[in-house]
């Protein structure tokens, strides 16, 4: 390239790396199917959280007499475009000069929910027109705008983006779009703060920019805006301007503590209950006819964003039944999403199980009954769902004798790998009179598979206790009957297995279960969280429970739903009672091949709080699902420091030897969870996906990160 060629290229790069408007793209590309953001954009999206505030209902109905959503209304809530809406609309059209002005304000109904006004009607929405190519979405142009808006959603104040068949929601992530696929325009909604120009975009200006490596002419532009020769890199150069992406702001080393953050009020959902164990039984499987699961549309189909299912008929249902202990597994998903299991009634803002394409994800769920023993299952996107029942809560049954966590098995240091399809006996050290055990089972395997836990005197059960994959350690909280001191494990593949006991189920067990309406204790993505920002490597945080308004007296143990998202490196979390050191155990493990990890666990409550230790940086969500409290007349609490690990791991210098990349996953494999089929993920005790082992924890609960559009 001659001298003037370099000068011209450098001048173009200087323009592209500024905040000046970027010119039109001369050559565009069509990608078949809906908008599918690349991994980098999904990673950036996972770090964003914006409160979604919907418009008011259409009331009185006479103000919008026509059911056509595009008919003009006369409604007192209708408001012209707010200052932030107009300013962002102008900025987008200046920065991407191919964007067409499709408008902001119109007083009409929401086309997806006719009972509400449109966000356009309250002045917080923009339609940004994108020229189509032969009737199809111009992905190159539209994706550039959509990806930038999502990566900077918190900075700007963006609560939703709809484009090319997909929604992104500031609370719930990516979900498929129903109705108009928006292939010719982006629908952009501002938060209240964004609409009123209270976000950093309006107070500090557009975010800083750096240039990614993009070819222009014969040159490739690096992040520092230097040039290398494209041909030398083996790159094919495309025409069009260099497009810049926002620079990541510096991240604080730890999550920031906010002592004034709002705390939830607890609402007990039923009377104290005991747990009655049953032979694990399959309640339903949407891949086959499931008469117990009654779909909302009367079909026998999979669940999706429009079709829910309700179960009233349970395999074992005493007259005093108040809830069930289930294991849920999601299979055959095409998109990332989540499942909520809840008492029949209003849909909660929590999830029981998160799933991703091409994997099987499972987790335990402790679900109280609604009216007529109803439990409803909803999915954010199309998926097959399997439910296995392990117990029922009622007036009569077993109580929890809290213990540990006690590591009773680690095949890596004792016996070596456990052979596939064989009964593996574990001495769980149950005291005399024990009929069951609650434990975290962690599996490390090189192939996809599933595990069943059962009393050694019983035949191999139908239900599945834990699904796993060859992507690293997978753990889950398991409840099972025992034979004396013995618990049997059976898996479909060779595996290493670690078992940490958290308690025993005995007729005179001191603790009974109190279900709580799910209450969010922590969401490090939110400004209103007790801790904000990704937890640091080695950071310890405290989550008060006993001091919460409405908390039952004398809480001994908590059932928590924990979700991990936004992690870069393999790591783990440990839940344990405050007042003690973190034990040699883990509550949840995360690593390559998984974007969102969640599980259910039990943690003893120390000094009125549960502490959480983070190994590796990540965002964490914690929801309280229930508590264990003394049955009237029970003995006083006996919480003490974790006992010494009788079976130390093979590497005593590693506080959690379950971290790491894990084994190489096998190719292919079925998503079924029957013997001989390959599955992936972790299940255990109460809502979530992929679980781990735990320190003074019997149930970690995952709350959805991915959220459904309201």
C-alpha positions as CSV (number, residue, x, y, z in Angstrom):
1,X,0.0,0.0,0.0
2,X,1.4,3.4,-0.9
3,X,1.9,6.4,1.4
4,X,-1.4,8.0,0.5
5,X,-3.3,4.8,0.9
6,X,-2.1,4.5,4.5
7,X,-2.9,8.1,5.2
8,X,-6.5,7.7,3.8
9,X,-6.9,4.5,5.8
10,X,-5.6,6.1,9.0
11,X,-8.0,9.0,8.6
12,X,-10.9,6.6,8.1
13,X,-9.9,4.7,11.3
14,X,-9.6,7.9,13.3
15,X,-13.1,8.8,12.2
16,X,-14.4,5.4,13.0
17,X,-12.8,5.3,16.5
18,X,-14.4,8.6,17.4
19,X,-18.0,9.1,18.5
20,X,-18.9,10.7,15.2
21,X,-21.6,9.1,13.0
22,X,-20.5,6.0,11.1
23,X,-21.2,5.9,7.4
24,X,-23.5,3.5,5.5
25,X,-22.4,-0.1,5.0
26,X,-22.0,-0.7,1.3
27,X,-22.3,-4.4,1.5
28,X,-24.7,-6.2,3.8
29,X,-25.4,-9.9,4.5
30,X,-28.5,-11.9,5.3
31,X,-28.3,-14.6,8.0
32,X,-31.2,-17.0,7.7
33,X,-33.4,-17.4,10.8
34,X,-34.0,-15.1,13.7
35,X,-31.4,-12.7,15.2
36,X,-28.8,-14.9,16.9
37,X,-26.3,-12.7,18.8
38,X,-22.7,-14.1,18.9
39,X,-21.1,-15.3,22.1
40,X,-19.4,-12.0,22.8
41,X,-22.7,-10.1,22.7
42,X,-24.4,-12.7,24.8
43,X,-21.6,-12.4,27.4
44,X,-22.1,-8.6,27.4
45,X,-25.9,-9.1,27.6
46,X,-25.5,-11.3,30.7
47,X,-23.8,-8.5,32.6
48,X,-26.7,-6.1,31.9
49,X,-29.7,-5.7,34.2
50,X,-32.4,-3.0,33.8
51,X,-35.7,-2.9,35.6
52,X,-38.6,-3.4,33.2
53,X,-41.6,-1.2,33.9
54,X,-44.6,-2.0,31.7
55,X,-47.3,0.6,30.6
56,X,-50.6,0.8,32.5
57,X,-53.6,-1.3,31.6
58,X,-56.2,0.1,29.1
59,X,-58.8,1.5,31.5
60,X,-61.5,2.4,30.9
61,X,-61.9,0.2,27.9
62,X,-64.0,2.9,26.2
63,X,-60.8,4.9,25.7
64,X,-59.6,2.3,23.1
65,X,-62.8,1.0,21.7
66,X,-61.2,-1.0,18.8
67,X,-59.5,-4.3,19.5
68,X,-57.1,-3.5,16.7
69,X,-53.8,-2.8,18.5
70,X,-52.9,-0.1,15.9
71,X,-56.1,1.9,16.3
72,X,-55.5,5.3,17.8
73,X,-56.7,5.6,21.4
74,X,-57.7,8.5,23.5
75,X,-56.3,7.7,26.9
76,X,-55.3,10.0,29.8
77,X,-52.0,8.0,30.3
78,X,-50.7,8.6,26.8
79,X,-47.6,10.8,26.8
80,X,-45.5,12.3,24.0
81,X,-42.0,11.1,23.6
82,X,-39.9,11.9,26.7
83,X,-36.6,13.9,26.2
84,X,-34.4,10.8,26.5
85,X,-36.5,9.0,24.0
86,X,-36.1,11.7,21.4
87,X,-32.4,12.2,22.1
88,X,-31.6,8.6,21.7
89,X,-33.7,8.3,18.5
90,X,-31.7,11.2,17.0
91,X,-28.3,9.7,18.2
92,X,-29.1,6.3,16.6
93,X,-30.0,7.8,13.3
94,X,-26.9,10.0,13.3
95,X,-24.5,7.2,14.2
96,X,-26.0,4.7,11.8
97,X,-27.1,6.8,8.9
98,X,-29.0,3.9,7.2
99,X,-31.5,3.9,10.1
100,X,-34.9,5.2,9.0
101,X,-37.2,7.3,11.3
102,X,-40.1,4.9,12.0
103,X,-41.4,7.1,14.9
104,X,-41.6,7.1,18.6
105,X,-45.0,8.2,20.0
106,X,-48.4,6.8,19.2
107,X,-51.4,6.3,21.6
108,X,-52.4,2.7,21.0
109,X,-52.6,-0.7,22.6
110,X,-49.7,-3.2,23.1
111,X,-49.9,-5.5,20.1
112,X,-48.7,-8.5,22.3
113,X,-51.1,-7.7,25.2
114,X,-54.3,-5.9,24.2
115,X,-55.1,-5.2,27.9
116,X,-52.1,-2.8,28.1
117,X,-51.2,0.3,26.4
118,X,-48.1,0.2,24.1
119,X,-44.8,1.5,25.5
120,X,-45.0,3.9,22.5
121,X,-48.1,5.4,24.1
122,X,-46.2,6.4,27.2
123,X,-43.4,8.0,25.4
124,X,-40.6,5.5,26.1
125,X,-40.3,3.6,22.8
126,X,-38.5,4.0,19.5
127,X,-39.0,2.2,16.2
128,X,-35.7,2.3,14.2
129,X,-36.3,1.3,10.6
130,X,-33.8,-1.0,8.9
131,X,-33.9,-1.4,5.1
132,X,-34.7,-5.0,4.2
133,X,-33.0,-7.0,1.4
134,X,-35.5,-8.8,-0.9
135,X,-38.0,-8.8,2.0
136,X,-35.5,-10.3,4.6
137,X,-33.9,-8.7,7.6
138,X,-30.6,-6.9,6.8
139,X,-28.7,-8.6,9.6
140,X,-25.5,-6.7,9.1
141,X,-27.2,-3.4,9.7
142,X,-29.8,-4.3,12.2
143,X,-27.6,-6.6,14.3
144,X,-25.0,-3.8,14.7
145,X,-27.6,-1.5,16.3
146,X,-29.2,-4.1,18.4
147,X,-25.9,-5.5,19.7
148,X,-24.7,-2.0,20.7
149,X,-27.9,-1.2,22.5
150,X,-27.8,-4.4,24.6
151,X,-24.1,-4.2,25.4
152,X,-24.8,-0.6,26.8
153,X,-28.3,-1.2,28.1
154,X,-27.5,-0.2,31.7
155,X,-25.4,2.8,30.6
156,X,-28.1,4.1,28.3
157,X,-31.3,2.9,30.1
158,X,-32.7,0.2,27.7
159,X,-35.3,-2.1,29.1
160,X,-36.2,-4.1,25.9
161,X,-35.0,-4.5,22.3
162,X,-37.0,-6.4,19.7
163,X,-35.4,-7.3,16.4
164,X,-35.6,-10.1,13.7
165,X,-37.6,-12.6,15.6
166,X,-36.0,-12.2,19.1
167,X,-36.6,-10.1,22.2
168,X,-34.0,-9.0,24.7
169,X,-35.4,-8.1,28.1
170,X,-33.4,-6.2,30.7
171,X,-34.6,-8.5,33.4
172,X,-35.1,-11.8,31.6
173,X,-32.6,-12.0,28.7
174,X,-33.2,-13.4,25.2
175,X,-36.6,-15.0,24.3
176,X,-38.2,-15.7,20.9
177,X,-40.7,-13.1,19.6
178,X,-44.3,-13.9,19.0
179,X,-46.4,-12.2,16.3
180,X,-44.6,-9.6,14.1
181,X,-41.0,-10.8,13.8
182,X,-39.8,-7.1,13.3
183,X,-37.5,-7.8,10.3
184,X,-37.8,-4.2,9.0
185,X,-37.3,-2.3,12.3
186,X,-36.0,-2.5,15.8
187,X,-38.4,-1.9,18.7
188,X,-36.4,-0.1,21.5
189,X,-37.8,0.6,24.9
190,X,-36.2,3.0,27.4
191,X,-36.3,2.6,31.2
192,X,-37.9,5.3,33.2
193,X,-34.4,6.7,34.1
194,X,-33.4,6.6,30.4
195,X,-36.6,8.3,29.3
196,X,-36.0,11.1,31.8
197,X,-32.3,11.5,30.8
198,X,-31.0,10.3,34.3
199,X,-28.6,7.6,33.0
200,X,-24.9,8.1,32.3
201,X,-25.5,8.2,28.5
202,X,-27.2,11.5,29.0
203,X,-25.2,12.9,31.9
204,X,-21.7,11.8,30.7
205,X,-22.1,11.3,26.9
206,X,-21.9,8.2,24.7
207,X,-19.7,5.3,26.0
208,X,-16.0,5.3,25.2
209,X,-15.1,3.3,22.1
210,X,-12.2,1.1,20.9
211,X,-11.8,-0.5,17.5
212,X,-11.9,-4.3,17.2
213,X,-9.9,-6.0,14.5
214,X,-11.8,-5.3,11.3
215,X,-10.5,-5.3,7.8
216,X,-10.8,-2.1,5.7
217,X,-9.3,-2.1,2.2
218,X,-6.1,-4.1,2.6
219,X,-5.6,-3.2,6.2
220,X,-6.7,-4.8,9.5
221,X,-7.3,-2.5,12.3
222,X,-6.3,-3.7,15.8
223,X,-7.8,-2.7,19.1
224,X,-5.2,0.1,19.5
225,X,-6.1,1.3,16.0
226,X,-2.7,0.2,14.5
227,X,-2.6,-1.6,11.2
228,X,-1.4,-4.9,9.9
229,X,-1.6,-6.3,6.4
230,X,-4.8,-8.3,5.9
231,X,-3.3,-10.7,3.4
232,X,-0.6,-11.6,6.0
233,X,-3.3,-12.6,8.4
234,X,-5.2,-14.7,5.8
235,X,-8.2,-12.4,6.1
236,X,-10.6,-11.5,3.4
237,X,-11.4,-7.8,3.5
238,X,-14.9,-6.6,3.1
239,X,-16.0,-3.2,1.9
240,X,-17.6,-0.8,4.3
241,X,-16.4,1.4,7.2
242,X,-14.6,0.2,10.3
243,X,-17.3,-0.4,13.0
244,X,-16.4,0.3,16.6
245,X,-17.6,-1.4,19.8
246,X,-17.8,0.0,23.3
247,X,-14.8,-0.4,25.5
248,X,-15.5,-2.4,28.7
249,X,-15.4,-0.1,31.7
250,X,-12.9,-1.0,34.4
251,X,-14.4,-3.5,36.9
252,X,-14.1,-3.1,40.6
253,X,-12.1,-6.0,42.3
254,X,-15.1,-7.1,44.4
255,X,-18.9,-6.6,44.6
256,X,-19.7,-3.4,46.5
257,X,-21.7,-3.7,49.8
258,X,-24.8,-1.5,50.2
259,X,-26.0,-1.6,53.9
260,X,-29.1,0.4,52.9
261,X,-30.2,-1.9,50.1
262,X,-33.9,-2.9,50.5
263,X,-34.5,-6.3,52.1
264,X,-37.4,-8.7,51.3
265,X,-40.3,-9.4,53.6
266,X,-40.9,-13.1,54.1
267,X,-44.3,-14.7,53.6
268,X,-44.8,-18.3,54.9
269,X,-47.0,-20.3,52.5
270,X,-48.2,-23.2,54.6
271,X,-48.0,-24.8,58.1
272,X,-44.9,-26.6,59.2
273,X,-44.5,-29.9,57.3
274,X,-42.7,-33.2,57.6
275,X,-41.3,-35.1,54.6
276,X,-42.7,-38.4,53.5
277,X,-40.3,-40.3,51.2
278,X,-41.7,-42.3,48.3
279,X,-40.2,-44.7,45.7
280,X,-39.0,-42.3,43.0
281,X,-41.7,-42.1,40.4
282,X,-42.1,-40.3,37.1
283,X,-44.9,-37.8,37.2
284,X,-44.8,-36.8,33.6
285,X,-42.6,-36.6,30.5
286,X,-43.8,-34.3,27.6
287,X,-42.0,-36.5,25.1
288,X,-44.7,-39.1,25.6
289,X,-48.3,-38.9,26.6
290,X,-48.5,-37.4,30.1
291,X,-52.1,-37.5,31.3
292,X,-51.2,-36.0,34.6
293,X,-49.9,-32.8,33.0
294,X,-52.9,-30.9,31.7
295,X,-51.8,-28.3,29.1
296,X,-53.4,-24.9,29.0
297,X,-54.4,-25.4,25.3
298,X,-55.7,-28.9,25.7
299,X,-52.9,-30.5,23.6
300,X,-50.3,-33.1,24.5
301,X,-47.4,-30.9,23.3
302,X,-44.2,-29.6,24.7
303,X,-44.2,-26.5,26.9
304,X,-43.4,-23.1,25.5
305,X,-44.0,-19.4,26.2
306,X,-47.7,-19.9,25.4
307,X,-48.4,-23.4,26.7
308,X,-48.2,-24.2,30.4
309,X,-49.1,-27.4,32.2
310,X,-50.7,-28.1,35.6
311,X,-50.6,-31.3,37.7
312,X,-53.2,-32.1,40.3
313,X,-52.9,-35.9,40.4
314,X,-49.7,-37.1,42.2
315,X,-48.4,-40.6,42.7
316,X,-48.6,-40.3,46.5
317,X,-50.9,-37.7,48.0
318,X,-51.9,-37.9,51.7
319,X,-55.0,-36.0,52.8
320,X,-52.7,-33.4,54.5
321,X,-50.3,-33.1,51.6
322,X,-49.0,-29.5,51.2
323,X,-46.2,-29.9,48.6
324,X,-43.8,-32.2,46.7
325,X,-40.1,-32.7,46.3
326,X,-39.4,-33.1,42.6
327,X,-36.5,-33.4,40.2
328,X,-37.1,-31.5,36.9
329,X,-35.2,-32.1,33.7
330,X,-35.4,-30.0,30.5
331,X,-34.5,-31.6,27.2
332,X,-34.5,-30.9,23.5
333,X,-34.4,-27.1,23.9
334,X,-33.7,-24.9,20.8
335,X,-33.0,-21.7,22.7
336,X,-31.7,-20.7,26.1
337,X,-34.6,-20.4,28.6
338,X,-36.0,-21.4,32.0
339,X,-38.9,-23.3,33.6
340,X,-40.9,-22.1,36.6
341,X,-42.7,-24.6,38.9
342,X,-45.1,-22.9,41.3
343,X,-48.5,-23.3,43.2
344,X,-51.3,-22.7,40.8
345,X,-51.9,-18.9,40.6
346,X,-49.9,-15.9,39.5
347,X,-46.6,-16.6,37.8
348,X,-43.7,-15.8,40.0
349,X,-40.6,-13.8,38.9
350,X,-38.4,-16.7,39.8
351,X,-37.3,-19.9,38.0
352,X,-36.9,-23.5,39.0
353,X,-34.6,-24.7,36.2
354,X,-32.5,-23.0,33.5
355,X,-31.7,-24.7,30.2
356,X,-29.6,-24.2,27.1
357,X,-29.7,-25.8,23.6
358,X,-28.2,-29.2,22.9
359,X,-28.0,-30.2,26.6
360,X,-30.1,-31.7,29.3
361,X,-30.4,-29.6,32.5
362,X,-32.0,-30.7,35.7
363,X,-32.5,-29.5,39.3
364,X,-34.6,-30.3,42.3
365,X,-37.7,-28.3,43.1
366,X,-39.5,-28.1,46.5
367,X,-42.9,-26.9,45.4
368,X,-45.9,-26.1,47.7
369,X,-49.4,-26.9,46.5
370,X,-51.9,-24.4,45.3
371,X,-55.6,-24.9,45.4
372,X,-56.6,-28.6,44.8
373,X,-53.0,-29.8,45.0
374,X,-52.2,-27.9,41.7
375,X,-48.7,-27.2,40.6
376,X,-48.2,-25.3,37.4
377,X,-45.1,-25.5,35.1
378,X,-44.3,-22.7,32.6
379,X,-41.4,-22.4,30.2
380,X,-40.0,-19.3,28.6
381,X,-39.3,-21.0,25.3
382,X,-40.2,-24.4,23.7
383,X,-38.8,-27.4,25.6
384,X,-39.6,-30.9,26.8
385,X,-39.9,-31.3,30.5
386,X,-39.6,-34.4,32.7
387,X,-40.7,-34.4,36.4
388,X,-39.8,-37.2,38.9
389,X,-41.3,-37.2,42.4
390,X,-39.2,-38.2,45.4
391,X,-41.3,-37.1,48.4
392,X,-44.4,-35.3,49.6
393,X,-44.7,-32.8,52.4
394,X,-47.6,-33.3,54.9
395,X,-48.5,-33.3,58.6
396,X,-46.9,-36.7,59.1
397,X,-43.5,-37.9,58.1
398,X,-39.8,-37.5,58.7
399,X,-38.0,-34.5,60.3
400,X,-34.5,-33.3,59.4
401,X,-31.6,-34.0,61.8
402,X,-29.1,-31.4,60.6
403,X,-25.5,-32.5,60.1
404,X,-22.3,-31.6,58.4
405,X,-21.6,-31.2,55.6
406,X,-19.8,-34.5,56.2
407,X,-17.8,-35.8,53.3
408,X,-18.5,-39.5,53.4
409,X,-17.2,-40.5,49.9
410,X,-14.5,-39.3,47.5
411,X,-13.8,-42.0,44.9
412,X,-10.7,-40.0,43.7
413,X,-8.8,-40.7,46.9
414,X,-10.4,-44.0,48.0
415,X,-11.5,-46.4,45.3
416,X,-11.0,-44.8,41.9
417,X,-13.7,-44.5,39.2
418,X,-17.0,-46.1,39.8
419,X,-18.0,-48.5,37.0
420,X,-21.0,-47.8,34.9
421,X,-24.3,-49.6,35.6
422,X,-23.2,-51.1,38.9
423,X,-24.6,-50.6,42.4
424,X,-22.1,-48.4,44.3
425,X,-22.6,-48.6,48.1
426,X,-21.9,-45.4,50.2
427,X,-21.7,-45.5,54.0
428,X,-23.5,-42.2,54.8
429,X,-22.9,-42.7,58.6
430,X,-26.6,-42.4,59.4
431,X,-27.5,-42.6,63.0
432,X,-29.8,-45.4,64.3
433,X,-33.4,-44.9,63.2
434,X,-32.6,-42.9,60.1
435,X,-34.9,-43.6,57.1
436,X,-33.4,-41.1,54.7
437,X,-30.5,-38.8,53.8
438,X,-30.1,-35.4,52.2
439,X,-26.7,-35.0,50.5
440,X,-24.9,-33.3,47.7
441,X,-23.6,-35.7,45.1
442,X,-20.9,-34.5,42.7
443,X,-20.1,-36.4,39.5
444,X,-17.0,-36.0,37.4
445,X,-17.3,-38.0,34.1
446,X,-16.0,-37.9,30.6
447,X,-19.3,-38.8,29.0
448,X,-22.9,-37.6,29.4
449,X,-25.1,-39.6,31.7
450,X,-27.4,-39.8,34.7
451,X,-27.4,-41.1,38.2
452,X,-30.0,-42.7,40.5
453,X,-29.8,-42.7,44.3
454,X,-31.8,-45.2,46.4
455,X,-31.9,-47.4,49.4
456,X,-29.7,-50.5,48.8
457,X,-32.5,-52.9,49.9
458,X,-34.8,-51.4,47.2
459,X,-34.9,-52.2,43.4
460,X,-33.5,-49.7,40.9
461,X,-36.0,-46.8,40.9
462,X,-37.7,-45.1,37.9
463,X,-36.8,-41.6,38.8
464,X,-33.5,-39.8,38.0
465,X,-31.6,-38.0,40.8
466,X,-28.9,-36.3,38.9
467,X,-28.0,-35.6,35.2
468,X,-24.4,-34.8,34.3
469,X,-22.1,-34.1,31.3
470,X,-18.5,-34.4,30.5
471,X,-17.9,-30.7,30.8
472,X,-16.5,-30.7,34.3
473,X,-18.0,-31.4,37.8
474,X,-21.8,-31.5,38.0
475,X,-23.5,-31.7,41.4
476,X,-26.9,-31.7,42.9
477,X,-28.7,-32.1,46.2
478,X,-30.3,-35.6,46.4
479,X,-32.9,-36.9,48.8
480,X,-33.2,-40.7,49.2
481,X,-34.2,-43.5,51.5
482,X,-31.3,-45.4,53.1
483,X,-30.8,-49.0,54.2
484,X,-29.3,-48.6,57.7
485,X,-26.2,-46.6,57.0
486,X,-26.1,-47.4,53.3
487,X,-27.1,-45.4,50.2
488,X,-26.7,-46.9,46.8
489,X,-25.7,-45.0,43.6
490,X,-26.2,-46.3,40.0
491,X,-24.9,-44.3,37.0
492,X,-25.0,-44.9,33.2
493,X,-21.3,-44.1,32.8
494,X,-18.0,-44.6,34.6
495,X,-17.5,-41.7,37.0
496,X,-15.7,-40.2,40.0
497,X,-18.2,-39.4,42.7
498,X,-18.1,-37.2,45.8
499,X,-20.8,-37.3,48.5
500,X,-21.3,-34.7,51.2
501,X,-24.1,-35.3,53.7
502,X,-26.1,-32.4,55.1
503,X,-28.7,-34.1,57.2
504,X,-30.7,-37.3,58.0
505,X,-34.4,-37.9,57.8
506,X,-35.7,-39.6,61.0
507,X,-39.2,-40.0,62.5
508,X,-38.2,-37.8,65.5
509,X,-36.1,-35.4,63.5
510,X,-36.1,-32.0,65.3
511,X,-36.6,-29.8,62.2
512,X,-39.8,-29.3,60.1
513,X,-40.0,-27.5,56.8
514,X,-41.6,-24.1,56.4
515,X,-42.2,-23.1,52.7
516,X,-41.7,-19.4,51.9
517,X,-42.9,-17.4,49.0
518,X,-39.7,-17.1,47.0
519,X,-37.8,-14.0,48.2
520,X,-34.7,-12.6,46.4
521,X,-31.9,-12.1,48.9
522,X,-29.2,-11.2,46.3
523,X,-28.8,-10.2,42.6
524,X,-25.4,-8.7,42.0
525,X,-26.5,-7.4,38.7
526,X,-29.0,-5.0,40.3
527,X,-28.3,-1.5,41.8
528,X,-30.8,-2.4,44.6
529,X,-28.9,-5.5,45.6
530,X,-27.2,-5.9,49.0
531,X,-24.0,-6.5,47.0
532,X,-23.6,-5.0,43.5
533,X,-21.2,-6.1,40.9
534,X,-19.5,-9.5,40.2
535,X,-18.2,-11.2,43.4
536,X,-14.4,-11.1,43.6
537,X,-12.2,-14.2,43.7
538,X,-12.1,-15.1,47.4
539,X,-14.8,-12.6,48.4
540,X,-17.0,-13.6,51.4
541,X,-20.5,-12.0,51.8
542,X,-23.2,-12.3,54.4
543,X,-26.9,-12.8,53.7
544,X,-29.1,-12.1,56.8
545,X,-32.1,-14.4,57.1
546,X,-33.3,-14.4,60.7
547,X,-33.6,-10.6,60.8
548,X,-35.8,-10.4,57.7
549,X,-39.3,-9.1,58.4
550,X,-41.8,-12.0,58.6
551,X,-39.0,-14.6,59.2
552,X,-40.2,-17.6,61.4
553,X,-38.5,-17.8,64.8
554,X,-35.4,-19.9,65.4
555,X,-34.4,-20.7,61.8
556,X,-31.8,-23.5,61.8
557,X,-31.4,-24.1,58.1
558,X,-32.3,-22.4,54.8
559,X,-33.2,-23.7,51.4
560,X,-31.7,-21.4,48.8
561,X,-31.9,-21.2,45.1
562,X,-28.5,-20.0,43.7
563,X,-27.7,-19.0,40.1
564,X,-24.3,-18.2,38.8
565,X,-23.9,-16.2,35.6
566,X,-21.3,-13.9,33.9
567,X,-18.3,-16.0,34.8
568,X,-15.0,-16.0,32.8
569,X,-13.1,-18.8,34.5
570,X,-13.9,-22.1,36.2
571,X,-14.9,-21.6,39.9
572,X,-17.2,-22.6,42.7
573,X,-19.3,-21.1,45.5
574,X,-19.6,-22.3,49.1
575,X,-22.6,-21.6,51.3
576,X,-22.1,-22.1,55.0
577,X,-23.3,-20.7,58.4
578,X,-21.7,-17.4,59.3
579,X,-19.4,-17.5,62.3
580,X,-17.4,-20.4,60.9
581,X,-14.6,-20.7,58.3
582,X,-15.6,-21.9,54.8
583,X,-15.6,-25.7,54.8
584,X,-13.7,-27.9,52.4
585,X,-16.6,-28.4,50.0
586,X,-18.5,-26.6,47.3
587,X,-22.1,-25.7,46.8
588,X,-22.1,-25.0,43.1
589,X,-19.4,-25.5,40.4
590,X,-19.2,-23.6,37.1
591,X,-16.9,-23.7,34.1
592,X,-16.6,-24.1,30.3
593,X,-19.5,-25.1,28.2
594,X,-22.2,-23.7,30.5
595,X,-23.5,-20.1,30.5
596,X,-25.9,-20.2,33.5
597,X,-25.5,-22.6,36.4
598,X,-27.9,-23.1,39.2
599,X,-28.8,-25.5,42.0
600,X,-30.8,-26.0,45.2
601,X,-29.1,-26.3,48.5
602,X,-29.5,-26.4,52.3
603,X,-27.2,-24.2,54.4
604,X,-27.2,-24.1,58.2
605,X,-27.9,-20.6,59.5
606,X,-25.2,-19.2,61.8
607,X,-25.6,-16.0,63.8
608,X,-28.8,-15.5,61.9
609,X,-27.2,-15.4,58.5
610,X,-25.8,-17.6,55.6
611,X,-22.3,-16.7,54.3
612,X,-21.2,-17.2,50.7
613,X,-17.6,-17.7,49.6
614,X,-16.8,-17.1,45.9
615,X,-13.9,-18.8,44.1
616,X,-13.6,-16.9,40.7
617,X,-15.5,-13.9,39.5
618,X,-19.2,-14.2,38.8
619,X,-22.6,-12.6,39.2
620,X,-24.8,-14.5,41.7
621,X,-28.5,-14.6,42.4
622,X,-29.9,-16.1,45.6
623,X,-33.5,-16.7,46.4
624,X,-34.8,-18.0,49.7
625,X,-37.3,-20.9,49.0
626,X,-38.0,-22.2,52.5
627,X,-36.5,-22.8,56.0
628,X,-36.2,-25.6,58.5
629,X,-37.3,-24.7,62.1
630,X,-37.8,-26.8,65.3
631,X,-40.9,-28.7,65.6
632,X,-42.7,-27.6,68.8
633,X,-41.0,-29.4,71.7
634,X,-37.8,-30.2,69.7
635,X,-34.4,-30.0,71.4
636,X,-32.3,-26.8,71.3
637,X,-30.2,-26.0,68.2
638,X,-26.9,-27.9,67.8
639,X,-25.1,-26.1,65.0
640,X,-21.3,-26.5,65.3
641,X,-18.3,-26.2,63.1
642,X,-18.1,-28.6,60.1
643,X,-16.5,-31.9,61.2
644,X,-13.0,-32.8,59.9
645,X,-13.1,-34.3,56.5
646,X,-12.4,-38.0,57.0
647,X,-11.6,-38.5,53.3
648,X,-9.4,-35.6,52.2
649,X,-9.1,-34.8,48.5
650,X,-6.2,-36.1,46.5
651,X,-4.7,-32.6,46.4
652,X,-5.0,-31.1,49.9
653,X,-3.7,-27.8,48.8
654,X,-6.7,-27.2,46.5
655,X,-9.7,-25.9,48.6
656,X,-12.1,-27.2,46.0
657,X,-10.5,-29.9,43.8
658,X,-13.7,-30.0,41.7
659,X,-12.7,-26.9,39.7
660,X,-11.1,-27.1,36.3
661,X,-12.0,-27.7,32.7
662,X,-13.1,-31.3,33.4
663,X,-13.0,-34.1,30.9
664,X,-13.6,-33.8,27.2
665,X,-17.3,-34.3,26.5
666,X,-18.3,-37.2,24.3
667,X,-19.6,-36.6,20.8
668,X,-23.4,-36.7,20.3
669,X,-25.5,-38.6,22.7
670,X,-29.2,-38.7,23.3
671,X,-31.1,-36.2,25.4
672,X,-33.2,-38.9,27.0
673,X,-32.6,-39.7,30.6
674,X,-33.4,-43.4,30.5
675,X,-30.6,-46.1,30.9
676,X,-28.3,-46.1,28.0
677,X,-29.0,-42.5,26.9
678,X,-26.6,-39.6,27.4
679,X,-27.7,-36.5,29.2
680,X,-26.0,-33.5,30.8
681,X,-26.6,-31.2,33.8
682,X,-27.1,-31.5,37.5
683,X,-30.2,-31.9,39.6
684,X,-30.8,-32.0,43.3
685,X,-33.1,-30.3,45.7
686,X,-35.0,-27.2,44.5
687,X,-35.2,-25.3,41.2
688,X,-32.0,-24.7,39.2
689,X,-29.6,-26.3,36.7
690,X,-26.3,-28.1,37.1
691,X,-25.5,-28.3,40.7
692,X,-22.3,-29.0,42.8
693,X,-21.4,-30.2,46.3
694,X,-21.9,-28.1,49.4
695,X,-20.4,-26.9,52.7
696,X,-23.1,-26.9,55.3
697,X,-25.5,-26.7,52.3
698,X,-28.2,-29.1,51.3
699,X,-30.0,-27.1,48.8
700,X,-29.0,-24.3,46.5
701,X,-31.8,-22.8,44.5
702,X,-31.5,-21.2,41.1
703,X,-33.6,-18.3,40.2
704,X,-33.8,-17.5,36.7
705,X,-31.6,-15.2,35.1
706,X,-33.3,-15.5,32.1
707,X,-36.6,-13.9,32.4
708,X,-39.8,-13.9,30.5
709,X,-41.2,-10.8,28.8
710,X,-44.3,-9.5,30.5
